[in-house]
Every structure is written in structure tokens, then in C-alpha cells.
Amino acid sequence: MKQQLSSLNFADLLVGQRRVKQTFFSQIDKIIDWNPIRGIIEIAYTKGNKATGRPSYDSLVLFKIELLRT
């Protein structure tokens, strides 16, 4: 069911803006070949091998987060 323009709320506006950002990030993923970068990161990023606790974050995800922070 389509919403009327007058019935949109603040959350709907934020979701709409998020789609624009998601499109941008999808385009970046298509442009950049992350595999060579992942290989370099994997050399320096050591993951813990404990049987307990939460699994480690993916090294490439952490790298992308740092790119967003800069």
C-alpha cells in the first residue's frame, strides 16, 4: 500500500536518505576491487582463536569503517 505524502513521518524521511547512501556504497563496492586490499590487511590483522567469546570482525569491514571515519 502506498503512503500519502502527507502521512510520511520523520523515520520515513531518514529511511529515504539511507537509500541514497546505500546506493553510493554499492557503487563504491563495484568500482574498487577489495581482494588485493584484503590480502594486505590479513597479513597485519591477527584474529583471536579462542573457543569462547564472540567471533572476530571481518578485517575488511574494520578497514572500511576506518575509511569512513577519515
Backbone bond lengths (Angstrom), bond angles and torsions (degrees), N, CA, C in turn:
res aa  C-N    CA-C-N  psi(-1)  N-CA   C-N-CA  omega(-1)  CA-C   N-CA-C  phi
1 M - - - 1.434 - - 1.532 108.45 -
2 K 1.336 117.15 130.28 1.457 121.30 178.94 1.516 110.48 -78.85
3 Q 1.340 113.92 142.49 1.463 118.30 176.35 1.520 109.39 -89.43
4 Q 1.302 115.13 145.78 1.449 120.45 173.38 1.520 108.54 -73.50
5 L 1.311 117.66 149.39 1.457 121.74 179.64 1.518 111.29 -57.56
6 S 1.313 117.14 -35.81 1.463 120.20 -178.59 1.527 112.41 -72.45
7 S 1.328 118.30 -17.41 1.459 120.00 -178.24 1.532 113.03 -95.67
8 L 1.325 117.82 4.01 1.458 120.26 177.34 1.524 109.81 -71.38
9 N 1.314 115.99 141.39 1.456 119.52 177.98 1.531 109.97 -114.89
10 F 1.304 116.52 -176.27 1.460 121.99 -176.35 1.526 111.24 -61.74
11 A 1.322 117.66 -40.10 1.469 121.34 179.83 1.526 110.98 -62.99
12 D 1.323 117.45 -38.75 1.463 120.91 177.69 1.525 110.90 -62.15
13 L 1.312 116.42 -39.49 1.454 121.19 177.95 1.527 110.91 -63.44
14 L 1.327 116.68 -44.23 1.462 120.61 179.63 1.525 112.13 -64.58
15 V 1.312 116.94 -39.32 1.465 120.30 178.32 1.524 109.93 -64.28
16 G 1.305 117.32 -39.50 1.460 120.98 177.43 1.514 112.19 -61.98
17 Q 1.316 117.62 -40.35 1.458 121.25 177.47 1.519 110.76 -67.88
18 R 1.305 117.28 -33.89 1.459 121.32 -179.65 1.525 110.58 -64.82
19 R 1.310 117.58 -36.23 1.462 120.88 178.82 1.521 111.01 -61.11
20 V 1.314 117.08 -37.42 1.460 120.78 178.31 1.522 109.57 -63.59
21 K 1.329 117.57 -44.63 1.458 121.06 178.51 1.520 110.50 -64.03
22 Q 1.327 116.98 -41.55 1.457 120.36 -179.32 1.523 110.45 -62.36
23 T 1.320 117.52 -38.87 1.457 121.15 177.06 1.518 110.09 -61.87
24 F 1.322 117.54 -42.49 1.461 121.72 178.78 1.522 110.57 -60.85
25 F 1.334 117.26 -46.97 1.461 120.48 -178.76 1.526 111.41 -66.86
26 S 1.309 118.19 -34.07 1.463 120.91 176.56 1.523 110.60 -65.29
27 Q 1.323 116.64 -39.01 1.461 120.46 177.70 1.523 111.02 -65.54
28 I 1.318 117.38 -41.01 1.463 121.16 177.99 1.521 110.31 -62.40
29 D 1.322 117.50 -41.76 1.467 120.89 178.78 1.525 111.74 -62.20
30 K 1.330 117.25 -33.85 1.463 120.43 178.15 1.525 111.66 -73.40
31 I 1.325 117.38 -32.40 1.463 121.48 -176.45 1.522 111.95 -78.42
32 I 1.319 117.07 -42.30 1.464 121.80 -172.88 1.522 110.22 -94.95
33 D 1.339 115.64 130.56 1.459 121.24 172.41 1.525 107.24 -87.13
34 W 1.326 116.47 105.93 1.457 121.64 -173.89 1.524 113.17 -80.10
35 N 1.330 119.10 -14.79 1.462 121.12 -175.17 1.525 113.90 -60.17
36 P 1.342 120.56 -45.97 1.471 118.67 177.02 1.532 112.47 -62.86
37 I 1.322 115.98 -36.36 1.464 120.16 178.85 1.521 109.83 -67.42
38 R 1.324 116.81 -40.87 1.465 120.79 178.07 1.527 110.56 -59.40
39 G 1.337 117.40 -41.03 1.462 120.78 179.29 1.516 112.34 -60.49
40 I 1.317 116.97 -41.27 1.469 121.31 179.05 1.525 110.32 -67.90
41 I 1.313 116.37 -42.25 1.466 120.60 -178.71 1.524 110.70 -65.88
42 E 1.319 117.45 -41.72 1.465 121.28 -177.51 1.526 111.81 -60.33
43 I 1.325 117.48 -29.66 1.470 120.74 177.72 1.525 110.31 -64.27
44 A 1.332 116.77 -41.46 1.464 120.90 -174.75 1.529 113.44 -89.85
45 Y 1.308 118.13 -26.05 1.464 121.95 -174.67 1.519 109.40 -92.43
46 T 1.314 115.70 113.88 1.462 119.53 178.56 1.517 109.21 -101.64
47 K 1.301 115.84 127.12 1.460 121.40 179.75 1.515 109.00 -94.31
48 G 1.308 115.74 145.08 1.455 120.22 175.37 1.525 110.76 -73.69
49 N 1.305 116.47 146.83 1.466 120.81 -179.32 1.520 111.83 -115.73
50 K 1.314 116.99 35.39 1.461 120.45 179.88 1.525 110.10 -75.57
51 A 1.312 115.21 148.09 1.460 120.14 179.41 1.525 111.66 -76.39
52 T 1.325 116.95 -20.93 1.460 120.14 -179.06 1.521 109.93 -109.19
53 G 1.294 115.44 164.37 1.461 120.22 177.53 1.515 112.20 93.74
54 R 1.304 113.51 176.41 1.458 120.25 -179.07 1.519 110.53 -76.55
55 P 1.323 117.68 150.85 1.467 119.83 176.26 1.526 110.80 -66.88
56 S 1.317 116.00 153.92 1.466 121.26 179.86 1.522 110.40 -68.75
57 Y 1.326 114.90 154.42 1.459 120.11 173.58 1.522 109.03 -73.57
58 D 1.314 115.33 151.62 1.452 120.72 175.61 1.526 108.86 -64.79
59 S 1.313 116.71 134.79 1.462 120.89 -175.95 1.524 112.04 -62.79
60 L 1.318 117.78 -36.15 1.459 120.42 179.55 1.526 111.33 -68.26
61 V 1.314 117.14 -35.81 1.469 120.89 176.62 1.526 109.76 -62.83
62 L 1.327 117.03 -44.20 1.467 120.30 178.06 1.526 111.14 -61.98
63 F 1.320 117.17 -39.45 1.464 121.26 178.21 1.531 110.80 -63.60
64 K 1.324 116.65 -43.97 1.467 120.36 179.46 1.526 111.10 -64.01
65 I 1.323 117.05 -36.23 1.465 120.60 176.69 1.521 110.15 -62.17
66 E 1.317 116.45 -42.72 1.467 119.94 178.40 1.522 111.13 -64.47
67 L 1.317 117.86 -36.34 1.468 120.12 176.20 1.522 111.14 -62.74
68 L 1.319 116.54 -39.41 1.463 120.02 179.20 1.519 112.06 -68.25
69 R 1.318 116.44 -30.48 1.464 120.22 -179.22 1.520 112.20 -72.83
70 T 1.328 117.96 -21.92 1.472 120.12 -177.27 1.499 111.69 -88.54
